[in-house]
């Protein structure tokens, strides 16, 4: 059901898996407003994924720098 209507979607049974890919019985028809909302959602998800990847890269770089600094300190103390 989309927006209180059932004009498309899965057949009575869920899609079967054929050689690792799902087979859809029907197509879903979206209104213009639904397309805009879905597009907006995909954009936000993409932006958040990009931010997460950037932060993860920075965190790894900082961890490497801290490890190098710790190793340097230990070698100076030893």
N, C-alpha and C positions, 0 to 999 in steps of 0.2 A: 504494500500500500504506500503510495506517495501522495501526500497532500489529501488524504481521504479518498483517493481513487485507486482502482486497480486496473490500469490500462495497459500494463506491461509487466515485465519482471521475469522471474523464474517460472518454469512450467510447474506442474503439481509436485514434482520431485526435484530435489536439488540437482545441479549439473553433475554429469558423470565426468570422471577423469579418464582421458584417453591419451596415453603416452605422455603423461605429465602436464597436460593442458586441460583446462576446464572447457566444457562445451555448453554454451548458453542456448536456451530454447527460444527466447524472444529478445527483442531489444527494448530498452527503456526510453520512453519519450519524456523529455524534460521541457518545462516551460522556459521562457527567456529569463525569468527571475531565478529559476532553479539553476540554470546554466551559469548565470552571473555569480550566484552564491557558491556554486561548486568551484568555479574558477577562482574566486576569492579565497576559498578554503585551500585549494591547491597552492596558490601563491604564498599564503601564510605558512603552510607546512614546509614548502621549499625554503622560505626565508629562515624559518626556525632550524631546519636541518643544516643550512649553510652556517648559521651562527654556532650551532652545536659543533660542527666539524672544525670551524675556526678556533673555538674555545678548546676543543680537545687537542688540536695541534699546539696551541699556546701552552696548555697544561703539560704536554709531553716535553716541550722545549724547556719549560721552567724546571721540570723534574730532572732533566738531564743536567741543567746548569747547577741545580742544588747538589746532585750526586757528585759532579766534578768538584764543586767547592768543598763538599764534605771529604772527598778523597784527598784533596790538596791539604786540608786542615789536618787530617789524620796522618798524612805523610810528614807534615811539619812537626807534629807532636811526637812522632815515633822516631 
